[in-house]
Amino acid sequence: MHRRIVLVLMLVVGWVHYAAADEGASSTEGSGTSPAVNLAAVFKPGAWSVSVYAGRYDVAEEPQFVGIRNKYGLGLGLGAEFANHPYLGLDLELMFANRDYDTPVGAPLWGVIDNDTSVQTDAFLVGLRAFYPANRPVRGYVSAGLGYFRTRMVVSGSVLGFPGTYEDSDSRIEPYYGVGMNFMFSNWGLSVDLRHFDLKGSFSGFGISNANLGGDLLLVGWRYIF
């Protein structure tokens, strides 16, 4: 996991260094001076966009969870395309992935639990997006970055007739990867998107250790550029 995070950070730092040097070289061409690193020019925003997503979460197999159902995902996104590099952009996304399983634990003393266990992942993603072709109504993209993932495992039930919930959570930082297509009709459009998560989680309160929670979030989006 740490190697993947380091690789993503190295790619981001490498791109920033290259883009900054390229911008500095352009601004000093013919002047006889050394190119300056111009981070302000690299990160100068061009078009901004907001996106709303909905779809399903296809999770990887995990023997500690069985009977999966009710798989869905939702998301919100804010994007900025760089003015001087229109084929590149910055993504800030908030994703929600939910799935239900058969409850993997027994009821406590004097208690009753539902058969449904809800596993809910909230993800805040920060990454870079590369478009091709740039500035076209129809274009594909790939993206990569880091995400803060918080996953909750929730079981509803009752003890001595009083309703209650049993809950445990896991939080961690992991890389993510994305791919998709945008179809713009004017300043609004639709998208088909995929986000891949390599995600593990442990819920000691339920006896679940190092469970595979990753998978593919398959989404359809509505996008508005301003």
C-alpha positions as CSV (number, residue, x, y, z in Angstrom):
1,M,0.0,0.0,0.0
2,H,2.8,2.5,0.9
3,R,4.6,1.8,-2.3
4,R,1.4,2.7,-4.3
5,I,1.0,5.9,-2.4
6,V,4.7,6.8,-3.0
7,L,4.3,6.0,-6.7
8,V,1.3,8.3,-7.0
9,L,3.1,11.1,-5.2
10,M,6.2,10.7,-7.4
11,L,4.1,10.9,-10.5
12,V,2.4,14.1,-9.3
13,V,5.6,15.8,-8.2
14,G,7.3,14.8,-11.5
15,W,4.5,16.2,-13.5
16,V,4.4,19.5,-11.5
17,H,8.2,19.9,-12.0
18,Y,8.0,19.2,-15.7
19,A,5.0,21.5,-16.3
20,A,6.5,24.3,-14.2
21,A,9.8,24.1,-16.0
22,D,8.1,24.0,-19.4
23,E,6.1,27.1,-18.5
24,G,9.2,28.9,-17.2
25,A,11.0,28.0,-20.4
26,S,8.2,29.4,-22.6
27,S,8.2,32.7,-20.6
28,T,11.9,33.2,-20.9
29,E,12.5,31.9,-24.5
30,G,14.8,34.2,-26.3
31,S,15.7,36.2,-23.3
32,G,19.0,34.3,-22.6
33,T,18.0,33.7,-19.0
34,S,17.5,30.4,-17.2
35,P,13.9,29.1,-17.1
36,A,12.1,29.9,-13.8
37,V,9.8,27.5,-12.1
38,N,6.4,29.2,-12.3
39,L,3.9,27.3,-10.2
40,A,1.4,30.1,-10.3
41,A,1.2,29.7,-14.1
42,V,1.0,25.9,-13.9
43,F,-1.9,25.9,-11.5
44,K,-3.8,28.9,-13.0
45,P,-7.3,27.6,-13.3
46,G,-9.2,27.7,-16.6
47,A,-12.6,26.2,-16.8
48,W,-14.3,25.0,-13.6
49,S,-16.8,22.1,-13.5
50,V,-19.2,20.5,-11.1
51,S,-20.4,16.9,-11.4
52,V,-23.0,14.7,-9.9
53,Y,-22.7,10.9,-10.1
54,A,-24.8,7.9,-9.5
55,G,-24.2,4.2,-10.2
56,R,-23.2,0.9,-8.6
57,Y,-20.3,-0.4,-6.6
58,D,-18.9,-3.7,-7.9
59,V,-16.8,-5.0,-5.0
60,A,-14.1,-7.6,-5.0
61,E,-14.8,-11.0,-3.5
62,E,-14.3,-11.2,0.3
63,P,-14.9,-14.5,2.1
64,Q,-15.6,-12.7,5.4
65,F,-18.7,-11.2,3.8
66,V,-21.3,-13.2,1.9
67,G,-24.7,-12.6,0.3
68,I,-24.0,-9.2,-1.1
69,R,-26.9,-7.0,-2.4
70,N,-28.0,-3.4,-2.7
71,K,-24.8,-2.2,-4.3
72,Y,-24.9,1.5,-5.2
73,G,-22.7,4.6,-5.3
74,L,-23.2,8.3,-5.4
75,G,-20.8,11.2,-5.8
76,L,-20.1,14.9,-6.1
77,G,-17.1,16.4,-7.9
78,L,-15.4,19.8,-8.4
79,G,-12.9,20.1,-11.2
80,A,-10.5,22.7,-12.5
81,E,-8.7,22.5,-15.9
82,F,-5.4,24.3,-16.0
83,A,-5.5,27.3,-18.3
84,N,-2.0,26.8,-19.7
85,H,-2.4,23.0,-19.9
86,P,-5.9,22.3,-21.1
87,Y,-5.3,18.6,-21.4
88,L,-4.8,18.4,-17.6
89,G,-7.0,19.2,-14.6
90,L,-7.4,18.8,-10.8
91,D,-10.2,16.7,-9.3
92,L,-11.8,17.0,-5.9
93,E,-14.4,14.4,-5.4
94,L,-16.7,13.1,-2.6
95,M,-17.8,9.5,-3.2
96,F,-20.3,7.3,-1.3
97,A,-20.4,3.5,-1.8
98,N,-22.9,1.3,0.0
99,R,-23.4,-2.5,0.0
100,D,-25.4,-4.9,2.2
101,Y,-24.3,-8.4,3.3
102,D,-25.7,-11.3,5.3
103,T,-24.8,-10.5,8.9
104,P,-21.5,-12.3,9.7
105,V,-21.8,-12.2,13.5
106,G,-24.2,-13.7,16.1
107,A,-26.6,-11.8,18.3
108,P,-25.5,-10.7,21.7
109,L,-27.0,-12.0,24.9
110,W,-30.7,-11.1,25.2
111,G,-30.4,-9.5,21.8
112,V,-31.7,-9.8,18.2
113,I,-30.0,-8.6,15.1
114,D,-31.1,-8.0,11.5
115,N,-29.9,-10.3,8.7
116,D,-28.6,-7.2,6.8
117,T,-25.2,-5.7,7.5
118,S,-24.6,-2.4,5.8
119,V,-21.0,-1.5,4.8
120,Q,-20.7,2.2,3.9
121,T,-17.6,3.8,2.5
122,D,-17.2,7.6,2.3
123,A,-14.2,8.7,0.2
124,F,-12.7,12.2,-0.3
125,L,-10.5,12.0,-3.4
126,V,-7.8,14.5,-4.6
127,G,-6.2,13.7,-7.9
128,L,-5.0,14.8,-11.4
129,R,-6.9,14.1,-14.6
130,A,-5.5,13.9,-18.1
131,F,-7.9,14.5,-21.0
132,Y,-7.6,13.5,-24.7
133,P,-8.2,15.2,-26.9
134,A,-8.1,18.6,-25.2
135,N,-11.0,21.1,-25.6
136,R,-13.3,18.8,-27.5
137,P,-17.0,18.0,-26.9
138,V,-16.3,14.3,-26.7
139,R,-13.1,13.2,-24.9
140,G,-11.7,10.5,-22.7
141,Y,-9.7,10.8,-19.5
142,V,-7.6,9.0,-17.0
143,S,-7.1,10.1,-13.4
144,A,-5.1,9.1,-10.3
145,G,-4.7,10.4,-6.8
146,L,-5.1,9.8,-3.2
147,G,-8.2,9.3,-1.1
148,Y,-9.2,9.4,2.5
149,F,-11.6,6.5,3.0
150,R,-13.8,6.0,6.0
151,T,-15.8,2.7,6.0
152,R,-18.5,1.9,8.6
153,M,-20.0,-1.5,9.3
154,V,-23.5,-1.2,10.7
155,V,-25.8,-3.8,12.1
156,S,-29.3,-2.9,13.4
157,G,-31.0,-4.9,16.1
158,S,-32.4,-4.7,19.6
159,V,-31.5,-5.7,23.2
160,L,-34.3,-6.6,25.6
161,G,-36.8,-5.1,23.1
162,F,-35.0,-1.7,22.8
163,P,-33.8,-0.9,19.3
164,G,-30.2,-0.1,18.7
165,T,-27.3,-0.3,16.3
166,Y,-23.9,-2.1,16.5
167,E,-21.2,-0.2,14.6
168,D,-17.5,-0.2,13.9
169,S,-15.4,1.9,11.5
170,D,-12.1,1.9,9.7
171,S,-10.2,4.9,8.2
172,R,-7.2,5.0,6.0
173,I,-5.5,6.8,3.1
174,E,-5.2,4.8,-0.2
175,P,-4.5,5.6,-3.9
176,Y,-7.3,5.5,-6.4
177,Y,-7.5,5.3,-10.2
178,G,-10.1,6.5,-12.7
179,V,-11.1,6.4,-16.3
180,G,-14.1,7.8,-18.3
181,M,-15.6,9.6,-21.2
182,N,-17.2,13.1,-21.2
183,F,-20.0,14.1,-23.7
184,M,-20.5,17.9,-23.6
185,F,-23.5,19.4,-25.5
186,S,-22.8,23.1,-24.6
187,N,-21.6,24.1,-21.1
188,W,-23.3,20.9,-19.7
189,G,-23.0,17.3,-20.6
190,L,-23.0,13.7,-19.5
191,S,-20.2,11.3,-18.5
192,V,-19.5,7.6,-18.0
193,D,-17.0,7.1,-15.2
194,L,-15.1,4.4,-13.3
195,R,-13.2,4.8,-10.0
196,H,-11.1,1.9,-8.9
197,F,-10.3,1.5,-5.2
198,D,-7.7,-0.8,-3.7
199,L,-9.1,-0.8,-0.2
200,K,-8.8,-2.9,2.9
201,G,-10.5,-2.6,6.3
202,S,-10.7,-4.2,9.7
203,F,-13.6,-4.2,12.2
204,S,-12.4,-5.6,15.4
205,G,-15.9,-5.2,17.0
206,F,-17.2,-7.8,14.6
207,G,-14.1,-10.0,14.4
208,I,-13.4,-8.9,10.8
209,S,-9.7,-8.5,10.0
210,N,-8.0,-7.0,6.8
211,A,-11.2,-7.5,4.7
212,N,-11.1,-6.6,1.0
213,L,-13.4,-3.6,0.6
214,G,-12.1,-2.4,-2.8
215,G,-13.7,-2.6,-6.2
216,D,-15.0,-0.6,-9.1
217,L,-17.4,2.3,-8.7
218,L,-19.3,2.5,-12.1
219,L,-21.1,5.8,-12.5
220,V,-23.1,7.9,-14.9
221,G,-22.6,11.6,-14.3
222,W,-24.0,15.0,-15.1
223,R,-21.4,17.7,-15.6
224,Y,-21.6,21.5,-15.8
225,I,-18.8,23.8,-16.9
226,F,-18.6,27.4,-15.8
